[in-house]
Amino acid sequence: MTDPTKIRVVIIDDEEGSRRTLFNLLRDYCPEVEVVDMADGAPSGLLSIKKHQPELIFLDVRMPAGDEGFQLLDSLQDLQEKPAVVFTTSFDEYAIRAIKGAALDYLLKPINILELQKAVNRFRRRSAEDAADEQNGQQPTDNATASKIGLPSLEGITFVDISEVIRCEADGNCTIFHLKAGKRMMVTKTLKYYDELLSEHDFYRVHGSHLVNMRHIHKYLKEGTVLMSDGSHVYVSARKKKAFVDTLQEQQYKI
């Protein structure tokens, strides 16, 4: 019989060793979690989810059918009660796709204990926020990752709130993320890549080398630059100026 005070978890991974390792890590280092089942692929995983109704699943991306994990994620959209998803994989190239698919987190194998605990804590915080929203009569968000982005580096993947990103600057085939509190991160992806990813989150490509968060614009200056919340000035190209100003006015940003 499951403990109603614990977070119900299902592990889905085609490798028995990986399933067992994750089970042991959760048992030993995440006492607030109870693993109610384990499955070896998307079909059996979907059956397990329907049967046990977990609150959280740990899902491998690469299984026998290639990116089978994402196929299962698509199948979850038909469920009335969808569990939160943490992807586990040895391949970091899936990070951005995981974020766009509204995964709660993304853990690289071999799984780091601290990163695992952070993922579980992130789920607990999101659950508490959703409960508070319901109590206040607000519609809870589907997933906390709608407001996060994963930035890959040599050490792994850092998840940051999109609201923390002030602007993105091209540096060859890399992108520099300028964050609040003066923080900077360089990512080995092009600005075009992040332009496509962040356009739906109020980011605007004002210049070939700059993507700005519209919510961090402090002022639009008549000479054709924007003053950002961190005090930086970003040039708006002549070709984009009219459309950019129209967008500012339409969305009632401060100009």
N, C-alpha and C positions, 0 to 999 in steps of 0.2 A: 504494500500500500504506500502510495506516495505521500510525502510530507507537504501539506498545503502551505507551509511557511517558506518553502524553498522554491527556487526558480527551476521549472521543469525544462530539461534540455534533451535534445536528440542529436547524436553525432552521426554524420553521414560521410563516409569515406570508403573508397574501394579497397584500401590497404588495411589489413587487419592490424598490423603493427602500429600504424598511425592512429587507428581508432583506440587501441588499447593505451597508447601513450597519452593521448588527450584525455581519455577517461581517468587515468591515474593522476594527471595534473589537476584536473578539475576536482577530483576527490580530495587530493592532498592540500591544494592551495586555494580552492574556492568553496569553502564550506557552505555558502549560501545557495549552492547549486546542487541539484539532484539529476543525474543522468537516468532518464526513464527508458531509453532504448538506443540502440546503435543499428545502422543500416549500411549496406555495402554498395549502394548506387541510387540513382534518381528514382527508379520505379519503386524499390523497396522503401526508400526514404519518404516518398509521398504517402505510401500506405501507412508508414509509421507515424507521420505527422497527423494524418486523419484519425488514426486510432488513439494516439496519446495526447494530442493537442498541446504540444510543448509551447512554452512562451519564447524559447530561444533555440535556434539550431546552429550547430557548427557544421559547415558545408564545404567539402573539398570541391575545387573548381574542376580539376582535371581528373576525370574518371573514364571508364572504358569508351564512352562515346564522345571523347574530346572534351569540350567545355560543357559537360553534362550538368555541372553545378548551376550554370546560368539557365539551362533548360528547366531545371527544377524550380529555380527562382521565378521563372515566367509562370509555371503551373500554380504557384502559390497565390497568384493574383485572383484566382477563382474562388479562393477560400474566404469564408465570412470572417474568420478569426485567423489572421496571418501572424506567424511567429516572426520575431526579429531574426536576422541572419548575420552570422559572422563567417566570412569566407576563410578557409585555411588552404594554403597552397605553397608549393615550392617555386612558383613562377610569379615574379613581381610585375610582369607586363599586364596582368589582369586588374591592377589596382584601380585605374580610372573607370573601367567598365563596371567594377564592383560598386563604386560610389554612385555612378549613374543609375545602377540597378537598385539603389536604395539599400545597400547592405549596411548594417550597423557598424561593422569593422572588418578589417582585413589583416589576417595574421600569416606571416611567412613561416614556413617550416625550416628548421626545427623551431617549434613554438617557444618563445621566451615567456617565462613565468610572469614577469611583471606586465608584459603586454597582454597576456591572457587575463590577468586580474583587472587591468584597465578596461578591457572589453566588457567584462562582466559588470564592473562598476558603471560603465557608460550605459549599459542596459538598465541598471537599477535607477540611475538618475532619470533616464528617459521615462521609465515607468512611473516614477514619482511625479514628474512634470505632467504626464498625461492624466494621472489620477487627479492632480490639482486642477487641470483644465476642465475635466468632467465635473468636478465639484463646483467650479465657477460657471458652469454652463457653456464652456467653450468647446470647440471641436478639437480633439487631440490630434497631433500630427501623426502621419503614417509612420514616419521613421526619422530619427534624429539626424541621419546622414543627409537628409535633404538640405541641411545647412552646413555640411562639412565637405572638405576636399582632401584627398590623399596626395601628399607630395613625396614621391620616391627619392631616396638618396642612397649613398653607399651603405649607410647604417640600417636602412629599412624604409618604412613609409611613415611619415608624420602626418597625422590628421589634424587639420586646423579648421576653425570656423570660417566659413566664407566671409562672414561679416568682419573678420579680422584682416582680410586682405584689402589693402588700400589701392594698390596698383600692381600691374605686372609689366616688366620691362624686358624686351628682347635683348639677348646677348649672344649673337651668332645663332647656333642651333639650340641654345639653352634659354631658359626664362628665369629672371630674377623676381621673386615674390617680395614685395615690400609690405610688411605687416605692421600692425599697431606696435607701439612702444619701441619703434625704431628697428625692429627685427627684420632680417633679410634671409631668404633661402633661395639657393640656386638649384634649379631642377633641369635635368637633361631631356627636356621636351621643348618643342618650338612654341612661340607665342601663338601661332595659328592654331595649334592643338588646343591651347587653353581658351582661345577666343571662342572656338566652337563649343567647348565644354561649359563656359561661364556666361555665355550670352543670355541664357534664360535666368540668370541671377543678377540682372541689372549691371552687367559689365559692358563697356562700350570701347571699341577699337578706335581711338581718336587719332591715331597715327600709326604708321607702319611698325613702329617699335614700342608702342604703348597701348595698354589695355587698362582702363580705369574703372574702379567701382563707383558707380553713380552716387551711391549713398555716402561716399566719402568726399564728394565735391563740396568745397566750402564756397567757392565763388568762380563764376566765369568772367574773365577779364576781356575787355573789348579788343585788346590787341591779339586775341586768339589763343589764349592759354587758360588753363583751369588751375585754380589754387586748391590743392588737396588738403585733407584734414591733418596730414603730417607736415604741412608747410611747404611741400614741394610744388613746383610749377611744371605742368605738362603741356607741351605744345599741341594744339589741335591743327591738323593739316588743313590747308585751304580747301581741298577737295571734300573733306568731311564736315567742314564748319557748319554749313547751313542745316544739314540733316541732324547734326549733333545738337545745335541750338533748338531746333524744332522738337527734338526728343526731350530736352530739358524742360521746355515749356509745356509740352503735352503731359509729362509726368509730374509737373509741378515741383521740380527740384529747385532749390534755392540758387538763383543766379544773380 
